[in-house]
Amino acid sequence: MATIRDVAKEAGVSVATVSRVLNDKGYIHEDTRRLVNEAIEKLNYKPNEVARSLYKKKSRLIGLLLPDIRNPFFPELARGVEDEMQEQGLHLIIGNADEKPEKEIEYIQTFKQNNVIGIISATNHADTTPYEKLSFPVVFLDRTTNSHPSVYADGLDGGRKAAQEIIKRGSKRIAVLRGPNALRTAQDRFKGAVEELCQANVDFHVISSSFSFDDAEKVAEILFEKYPDIDGVIASNDLSAAAILHEALRIGKSIPDDLQIIGYDDISLSKLLFPSLSTIRQPAYDMGREAAKLLIKIIKNEPLLHKNIELPVTFIERQTTRKVEKND
């Protein structure tokens, strides 16, 4: 791997001159600048972004904070962010908070030490102190807060769609998994589902759940212990839906004849399950790109048409729900 000294030697200039070209600092004759840039291209030299940020007190680094990297939904968000940032010549430092506030705080400090110029956060603590009084902008992704811009999907509509679809396919005894209380996006989808269920001639029960990979299997076991006769489940996310599907098949239920299941997110795993999972699709990749675009506009001090961006959701019909009966 080429170093700055290799570039200086190739261009026939000093290391200090190469540094001034890289950081656009001080006067450089155009012929000298051309020689340095040609040497950089020839040697495929990649500047150390951290070192440059320490020198300039500014970088091209963005911090991206995720709550649980094991959930396939979040890497899809990250890919959307990364693709947009890369097109803009920016680079990501990714932190996995594991849904732990202390890890979240540690990563925010790490981002500060690396002189990031902005943070995109998809963690569970949007309204907490660590995001106050930062010297750079923050955009929340798949999360909402009163104090920062955000990009998220329409949870209310998603919850309504899930309830509507499971009702019209014949479920009468339905369990609704309620996601983390601290997340407005989770509570929106729960609220939307409950509002729709209350207007229908069905019985429903509420089970508290997290979005955690570790909790999904436990919630599935508790669900069937408490409500063995349910014939429909509206899950809080696809991970919990997958765990419920696994447990239902283990105890001998026929899917979707005995039990219908609707997930939430449409992670890539959903279509690979057997039977494949019907779910509410959040446009994760598009959400990531929109969050990146929003943060870049803020960094550049460009006017914002919308501080909060809400994207639509869609119902994806697969094999864990029955076909709708059509009247002749």
Summary of the structure (lengths in Angstrom):
residues: 328
radius of gyration: 24.6
end to end distance: 70.8
largest distance: 83.8
contacts: 1121
relative contact order: 0.12
helix: 45%
strand: 17%
